[in-house]
Amino acid sequence: MAEPMMRQVISRIAGQSWLRKAVVSTPGIREVAWRFVAGEDLAAGIAVLRSLNARGIKGTLNYIGTHVKDEAEAVAAATAAIEALRCVHAEGLDANLSVKLTQIGLDIDEAFCRAQLRRILECAAKTGNFVRIDMEESRYVESTLRILEDMLDVYGADTVGIVLQSYLRQRKSDLERMLARGSSIRLVKGGYWESSDIVYRRKVDIDNAFHQDLKVLLPKGRYPAIATHDARFLVQARRIADEAGMDPRTFEFQLLYGVRPDLQTELIRDGYNVRCYVPYGGNWYAYLLGCVRRIPGGIFRRVSEWIRPVS
Ligand SMILES: Cc1cc2nc3c(=O)[nH]c(=O)nc-3n(C[C@H](O)[C@H](O)[C@H](O)COP(=O)(O)OP(=O)(O)OC[C@H]3O[C@@H](n4cnc5c(N)ncnc54)[C@H](O)[C@@H]3O)c2cc1C
């Protein structure tokens, strides 16, 4: 099946509430889900953070949700983020928070979204923690960066940071722009299905763009975060950092919870900082389907890798 058609099928599946009910209550599927999602509530997220921290791995908690259209739901999502920050602080865990602006109202009204973000950042500042704003579809990039810049002015780069996506064709200057602002940057290849005039779609082009950005970000960035499961880029990043004489404690690698735990262990063993993105919440079904739908290229390979028995 052609990939765009496959994505449409997955979108349709995601919209069927009867199917969702059947799937979320099926034990086998729930077991697979808990390999990639901490669980349905904050307590599950905290339990995963504890076990990661015990292995020397840091965490970034994410309360699953996106494209919220209802004000009360957006306020509740911001409140959940605040609870997560308080709990991480109370438990003394080594973890920060990742948040999506469309979950806290960017689709409703920008001023409303900013107000919700400020609530979260006030709590982060009080608890001495850090919030990273995830990057979403290309239509949100400019507003997300503007909001980040304004929040940096108020809360500073120790409290809030951003994600940049290398696959965007027209936004090469964002990296220098964010470096100039002193923002902490998580570099990713980019995770959404977009048209080929907006993003690179061929793996080779995405990889080249990611490589170029890595070379710029690593030596210049403020505690840069390299988020990839691509083992070749872990090697490249390590080489670039070595050649620039960087102390391994001045940057970190980030991976998704449940994906390539072997690489996480290897990086920790070699003395690098590793942070796991730990999603939790009742919307885990949407997160898993979103992962499958968003992965650019190689969808069948990925699905087969997920279901491959762990050796
Ligand atoms: C911590 C973290 C935060 C992220 N935040 C954002 C964000 O804010 N915005 C955004 O657009 N994107 C985000 N992404 C997603 C990112 O943009 C990529 O889509 C995703 O990481 C896949 O690209 P890759 O670099 O891992 O390399 P790929 O070349 O896509 O994959 C390399 C190998 O990694 C494995 N792999 C990759 N992804 C998965 C997966 N989901 N499940 C199982 N195996 C997998 C496969 O073995 C694959 O062969 C994030 C990724 C991570 C790790």
PDBQT file of the ligand as one rigid body, heavy atoms in Angstrom, charges set to zero:
ROOT
HETATM    1  C1  LIG A 401      13.383  12.373  22.514  1.00  0.00    +0.000 C 
HETATM    2  C2  LIG A 401      12.734  12.677  21.202  1.00  0.00    +0.000 A 
HETATM    3  C3  LIG A 401      11.947  13.811  21.095  1.00  0.00    +0.000 A 
HETATM    4  C4  LIG A 401      11.347  14.117  19.856  1.00  0.00    +0.000 A 
HETATM    5  N1  LIG A 401      10.646  15.293  19.733  1.00  0.00    +0.000 NA
HETATM    6  C5  LIG A 401      10.155  15.647  18.522  1.00  0.00    +0.000 A 
HETATM    7  C6  LIG A 401       9.513  16.904  18.337  1.00  0.00    +0.000 A 
HETATM    8  O1  LIG A 401       9.353  17.686  19.254  1.00  0.00    +0.000 OA
HETATM    9  N2  LIG A 401       9.058  17.199  17.089  1.00  0.00    +0.000 N 
HETATM   10  C7  LIG A 401       9.220  16.340  16.029  1.00  0.00    +0.000 A 
HETATM   11  O2  LIG A 401       8.826  16.682  14.906  1.00  0.00    +0.000 OA
HETATM   12  N3  LIG A 401       9.819  15.144  16.187  1.00  0.00    +0.000 NA
HETATM   13  C8  LIG A 401      10.282  14.779  17.397  1.00  0.00    +0.000 A 
HETATM   14  N4  LIG A 401      10.910  13.555  17.541  1.00  0.00    +0.000 N 
HETATM   15  C9  LIG A 401      10.840  12.568  16.437  1.00  0.00    +0.000 C 
HETATM   16  C10 LIG A 401      11.967  12.749  15.426  1.00  0.00    +0.000 C 
HETATM   17  O3  LIG A 401      11.743  13.921  14.675  1.00  0.00    +0.000 OA
HETATM   18  C11 LIG A 401      12.019  11.547  14.463  1.00  0.00    +0.000 C 
HETATM   19  O4  LIG A 401      10.825  11.473  13.730  1.00  0.00    +0.000 OA
HETATM   20  C12 LIG A 401      12.225  10.202  15.129  1.00  0.00    +0.000 C 
HETATM   21  O5  LIG A 401      13.141  10.292  16.182  1.00  0.00    +0.000 OA
HETATM   22  C13 LIG A 401      12.755   9.171  14.112  1.00  0.00    +0.000 C 
HETATM   23  O6  LIG A 401      13.969   9.597  13.577  1.00  0.00    +0.000 OA
HETATM   24  P1  LIG A 401      15.417   9.035  14.034  1.00  0.00    +0.000 P 
HETATM   25  O7  LIG A 401      16.327  10.211  14.153  1.00  0.00    +0.000 OA
HETATM   26  O8  LIG A 401      15.281   8.220  15.251  1.00  0.00    +0.000 OA
HETATM   27  O9  LIG A 401      15.968   8.242  12.800  1.00  0.00    +0.000 OA
HETATM   28  P2  LIG A 401      15.298   7.226  11.725  1.00  0.00    +0.000 P 
HETATM   29  O10 LIG A 401      16.264   7.193  10.590  1.00  0.00    +0.000 OA
HETATM   30  O11 LIG A 401      13.907   7.611  11.454  1.00  0.00    +0.000 OA
HETATM   31  O12 LIG A 401      15.352   5.907  12.534  1.00  0.00    +0.000 OA
HETATM   32  C14 LIG A 401      16.553   5.233  12.866  1.00  0.00    +0.000 C 
HETATM   33  C15 LIG A 401      16.229   3.894  13.503  1.00  0.00    +0.000 C 
HETATM   34  O13 LIG A 401      15.655   4.159  14.792  1.00  0.00    +0.000 OA
HETATM   35  C16 LIG A 401      14.588   3.265  15.077  1.00  0.00    +0.000 C 
HETATM   36  N5  LIG A 401      13.371   4.057  15.323  1.00  0.00    +0.000 N 
HETATM   37  C17 LIG A 401      13.190   5.358  15.041  1.00  0.00    +0.000 A 
HETATM   38  N6  LIG A 401      12.020   5.798  15.511  1.00  0.00    +0.000 NA
HETATM   39  C18 LIG A 401      11.417   4.729  16.088  1.00  0.00    +0.000 A 
HETATM   40  C19 LIG A 401      10.191   4.545  16.776  1.00  0.00    +0.000 A 
HETATM   41  N7  LIG A 401       9.315   5.545  16.980  1.00  0.00    +0.000 N 
HETATM   42  N8  LIG A 401       9.930   3.316  17.251  1.00  0.00    +0.000 NA
HETATM   43  C20 LIG A 401      10.783   2.294  17.062  1.00  0.00    +0.000 A 
HETATM   44  N9  LIG A 401      11.955   2.411  16.449  1.00  0.00    +0.000 NA
HETATM   45  C21 LIG A 401      12.282   3.608  15.971  1.00  0.00    +0.000 A 
HETATM   46  C22 LIG A 401      14.507   2.327  13.931  1.00  0.00    +0.000 C 
HETATM   47  O14 LIG A 401      15.308   1.214  14.272  1.00  0.00    +0.000 OA
HETATM   48  C23 LIG A 401      15.168   3.062  12.797  1.00  0.00    +0.000 C 
HETATM   49  O15 LIG A 401      15.702   2.183  11.879  1.00  0.00    +0.000 OA
HETATM   50  C24 LIG A 401      11.532  13.242  18.752  1.00  0.00    +0.000 A 
HETATM   51  C25 LIG A 401      12.345  12.128  18.875  1.00  0.00    +0.000 A 
HETATM   52  C26 LIG A 401      12.941  11.832  20.076  1.00  0.00    +0.000 A 
HETATM   53  C27 LIG A 401      13.824  10.628  20.156  1.00  0.00    +0.000 C 
ENDROOT
TORSDOF 0
